[in-house]
Amino acid sequence: MTAPTPSRRTAAILFILITALLDVMSMGIIIPVLPHLIETLSGSDAAAGMWNGLFVALWAGMQFICSPLIGSLSDRFGRRPVILISVAGLALDYVLMALAPNLWWLALGRILAGVTSSSFTSTFAYMADITPPEERARGYGLIGAAFSAGFVAGPLLGGVLGEISHRAPFWAAAALSGLAFLYGLFVLPESLSIEKRMAFSWRRANPFGALQLLRSHPELSSLAVGNFLLYFAHHIFSAIFVLYAGDRYGWGAWQVGTLLALIGVLDMAVQGLLVGPIVKRLGDRATMVMGLCFGAIGLGAMGLAPNGLFFVAAMFPNCLWGLAMPTIQSLMTRHVSESEQGQLQGANNSVGAIAGIVSPLFFGAIYSLSVGPKPALPFIGSGFLIAATILAGAALIGWRAGRQFKA
């Protein structure tokens, strides 16, 4: 297989970005209504809380299990069929959830969503296939920007459609995923040539076997630890941000929703516009460390902010955190062969899934210890300060792990 022409490469990159945007929109669009649908099907607030937590754990658990499998399948059969089958499966999954008559159907839908959305591993591997190493940070930054755009647009659209019906956003999500499938069916070329493919092995395709890849080089394992800490710190927003904003600043749903949208817009700007030029000037390693340091500064400022205005101001240095994710990914891809890129992304996604399970529990416990009449932790912003410390540690690990690179 010959290398794709510039026009086909551009079309492939465009597809990957559009697919990422539509996939994240399809997931974000159900956020405003899924808890209400769970409440309707469960019949009580208490039961809804239990089921909602279970659904989050099911989704993250399937990501942990299936991401290495999806990545290894793409190393064996190519990126295109794996991505297209996953996107089509996601569309059918949203139809199932739109029609779900009870919670067990909805639980099955969340399990299938965790499986099919694991195709993000193939998306990152595809970008590694079609971009030279020195341009991968920019490519991953563009994917991150597409993710951010989807997280901004999805919940906004879901909120509007949710006023019509709690099930309408699920039909819209199915349509978006179906559109991505049809677009890819006619546009997406294969990126992994046959001679570069790797035989499938269950030893590599299971999550624990895939994680062994991250231990194959000292620098790779160190970068994986830094990546885990980045994911871990990031989940403070999903774990306690809404509660913290309400308890400390008296913000309601409108203010919180607006700020989350602003965070998404800032992240989209950083990853889509700044990553490429900054990496070109400073290199992957320095850009990664700078992003982690600014993220630590921003989180620390958020935890110490005496009022809402200072908290909002702290979001601006914090948004430069977006420089770290694509550059960590770029550095890691240099330690594995082209036939192992899918396995690497699967292992990375499993690392993120572990953080997604553990981190909310950790920060939730920290927050519970920092509020109330006699809190064990005397400062309500303790969680943000701990997250800042974690990111600072990730910066140190990243600096040491990437020291072999001149850039």
N, C-alpha and C positions, 0 to 999 in steps of 0.2 A: 504494500500500500504506500503510495507516494504521499508526501506531506501536503496538506490542504493548501490551496492557493490563498493569497491574501483576502480575496473576496469571500471565499468559503470560510476562512478562519474568522473573519469579521462576523459573518452570519452565525457561525457556531457560538462565538462569544455573546452575540446579541441574544441567541436562543437561551444560553445558560442564564443570562441575567433576567430575561423575561420569565423563564421557568422559575427561577428563585423568587422573583417578585410575586408571581401568581401563586406559587405554593405557599409562601408565607402569608400572603393576603388570605388565601383559603383557610389557613389555620387561625389567623388573627380575627377573621370576620365572625367566627363563632364565639369569641371570648365574651362579648357582652351578653350573650343569650344562653350559653351552655349552663351556667349555674341556675338560671331560671327554669330551663327545661328539666334539669335534674330535680329541682324543687317541685315542679309540677308532677313529675313521674313518681317521686318518692313520697309526696304528701305532707312533708314537714320540714321545717328549717333545720332541725337537729340532724335528721337523716340525710338531708341534702349536703350538709357540711361533711359528713362521713363519706358519702359517695363521691363528692367532688375531690376530696383528698385521695381516695382510692383511684379515681380516674387519672389524676396527676401521676401517681406512682406507677400505674399500669403503663402509661405512655412513656415515662422515663425508663422503666424497666425493659420495655420492648426495644427502645433505642439502644440500651446497653447490650442487649442480646443480639440484635439484628444488624447493627451498623457494621461490625466486622464481616458478617455474612454477605451483606449487600456489596461491601467494598471488594471482598474476595471474588464474588461472582462477576463484578465488573472487570477485575484483573484477568479473569478467565474468558469471558464471553464478549467483552467490550463494554464501553460506557453506554452507548446508544440504547441497546435493548433493555438494559437494566433501568435506565432513567425513564424510558417510555412506559415500561410495564409498571414501574412504581407510580408514575403520575396517573396512569389510567386506573390503577388500583385505588389511589387516593380519591379520584372522582367517584368511583363506585362506593367507596367507604362513606363519603358524605351523603350519598343517596340513601344508604342503609340507615345512617343516623337521622336523616330527615324523616324517615318512615318509622323510626323506632317506636314500638308500642309500649315498651317497658324499659326498665333500667338495665336489664341483662343484655338487650339488644344494643343499648347505648354503650355499655361496657365493652362488648365485642367490637363496636365501632372504634372506641379509643385504642383498643389493642391493635386493630388493623391500621389505624392512623400512625401508631408508633412504628409499625413495621414499614409502611409505605413511605413515611417521611424520612426514613433512614437513607433514602436515595440522595440526600444531601452529601453523603460521602462520595458518591459517584460524581456529583456536580463539582466538588473540589478537585477530585482526581482528574476530571475532564479538563479543568482549567490548567492543571499541572502538565497535562499532555500537550496542550497547544500553545503554551507560553514558555520561553526560555527562562532559566533560573533567575536572571536579573530582573525579569518583568513580572514574576509571580506575585510579589507583594502587591503590586498595583492591581493585578487580576483578582486576587483575593479581596482587595479593598473594594473593587467594583461589586463583587458578590455580596460583601458585607453591606454596601450601600443599598443594594437591591433588597436585602433582608430588612434593613431599617425602613425603607420605603414601604415594604409590605406590612410591617408592624405598625406603621402610622396609618396607612390607608385602610387596612383590614378592619381593625376595631371601629374606626369611624363609619365605614360602610355597614358593618354589622349592627352598630347602634341604630342607624337609620332604618335598616330592614327589620330590626327587632321590634320596631314600633308597629310594623305590619303584622308580624307573626313571629313567635319564638323559633319556628322551623324555617322561615324564609331565608335566613343567612346560610343554613345548611345547603339549600338548593342553589344559592348563589355560589357557595364554595365549590360545589360539584361542577357548576358551569365553568368556573375559573380553571379548575384542574383539567376539565375536559378540553377547554380551549388551549391550555398549555400542551396537552397531548397531541392535538391535531396540528398545532403549529410545529412541534418537534417532529412529527411524523413526516412532514413534507420539507423541513428545513435542516434538521440536525444531521450532520455527517458524523461518521464514526471517527474517534480521535486516537484509538489504540490499535496499531497495526497488529496483524496476526502473529508476526514473528516476535513481538514484544510481550505477548500474553503469557501468563503463568498458569500452570496446571492447578486445578482447584484442590484444596486440601482442607479437611475439617479441622486439622490441627491449627491452621492459620485463621480459619473462618469463625471459630468460637471466640468469644470476647477475651478469655484468659490467654488463649494462644496468640490472638492479635496483639495483646498487650506485651507479649514477649518481644515483638518487633521493636517496641519502644525501649527495650533494654539492650538492644543489639549494639548500640554505641553509647558511650558515656554522655556525649553531647546531646544525643537524641533523647535519652532518658531525662536529662536535666531540663531540656526544653519542654518535655512532656509534663514534668512537675510544675514548671512555670505556667504552662497552659492550664493545668488543673487549678492552680491557685487563682488564675485570672477568672475562670468560670466560677469558682467558688465565691470569690468576692462579688462578682456581678449579680449573683442571685440574691443579694441583699435587697435589691429593688423589688423582686417578685415576692420576697418573704415578708418584709416589714415596712416597705415604703408607704403604702396606703395607711397603715395603722400609725406610723410615726408622723406622717404629715397631718393626720387628723388630731392626734393627741398633743403634738407640740405647737402646731400653727393654726389649728382649727380649720384646716382645708377640707372641703367636701369633694364629692365625686367630680364635679365640673372642674375644679382647680387641679385635682390630681390627674384627671384625664388629659387636660391641656398640657400639663408639665410632662407627662409621659410622651405625648405627641411631640413636644419640643425636644425631648431627649432623642427621640427617633430621628427628627429632622437634623439635629446637630451631628448625630452619629453618621447619618447618611452623607452629610457634607464632608465630614472628616475622611471617611473611608472612600468616598467617591471622588473627591477633589484634591485632598492633601496627601494621601499616602504615596501616590506616584512621584510627585515632585520632591517630597521630603526624602524618600528612599533614594532617589537619584542623586540628591545632594549629600546625604549623610550615610546611606547604606542601611541594610536591614537591621543590623545589630543595634546601632545607635538609635534608630527610629523606634525599635521595639522598646528599648530601655526608657527612652524619652516618653513614650506613650504610657508605660506602666508608672513612671514617676509622676506624671501629670494626673493620672487616675488616682494615685494615692493622695496627692495634694488636694484634689477635688473632693474625694470622699472624706478626708479629714476636715476640710472646711465645711462640708455639709453637716458633719456631726457636731461641729462647734458653732454653727451659725446661730446667732441670737434671735434672728427673726426670719420670716419668709423671704424677704428681699435678699438677704445675704445667702440664703440657701439657693435661690435661683441664680445668683451671681456665681456660686461655686460650681454650677452645672457647666459653665463654659470651660474652665481648665479641665474639668472632669471628662468632657467630651473628647479630649485628645487621647483618652484611653483607647479610642478606636484605632489608633496607630499600631497598637500592640498585636492584636489578633492576626491580621494578615501577614505581618512580618515574622511572627513566630511560625506560622504555617509555612511561609516561604523558606525559612531557615531549615525547618524539619524536612522539607521535600528534598533537600540537597544530600541527605544522608541515606536515601533509599533509591533503588533502581526504578526505572520507568514502569516495570512490571509489578512493582510493589506499592504504587501510589494509592490504589484503591484500599489495600490493606492498611496503609498508614492512616488514611482518612477515616476508615472504620474504627481503628484504634483510638484516634483522636475524638471521634464522636462518642465512643464508649467512655472515655475519660470525662467528657462533658456531661454524659448521662449520670455518671457516679456523682459528680459535683451537684447535678440537678436534684438528686435524691437526698444527699447528705446536707448540703448547704442550707436549704430552707429550714430543715429541722434545727440546725445549729443556730442560725440567726433568729429563728423563732424563739428558741430557748433563751438566747441572750436578751432578746427584747422583753420577754416575760419577766426576766430577772431585773430589768431596769425600769419597770413601771410599777404602779401600785402604791399603797400607803407607806409601806416600808420596804422599798426595793433593795435587793441584795447588791445590785450595782447602782451606785448613787447617781449616775448620769444617764439620761434617756438616750443620748446619742452614742452610747457605748458601742453599739453594733457597727456604726459607720466608722468609728475610730479603729475597731478591730479589723474591719475590711480594708481600711487604708494601710494598716500594718502588714496585712497579708499581701497586698499589692506591692508594697515596698520590698518585701521579701522576694516576690516574684521578679522584681526588677534586678535585684542582686543575683539571683539564680540565672536569669536570662543573660546578664552581662558576663558572668563567668562561663556559661554554656556556649555563648557565641563568640568567645574571644579568639577562636581559631580563624574566624573570618576577618579579612581586612576591612570589609565594608560593614 
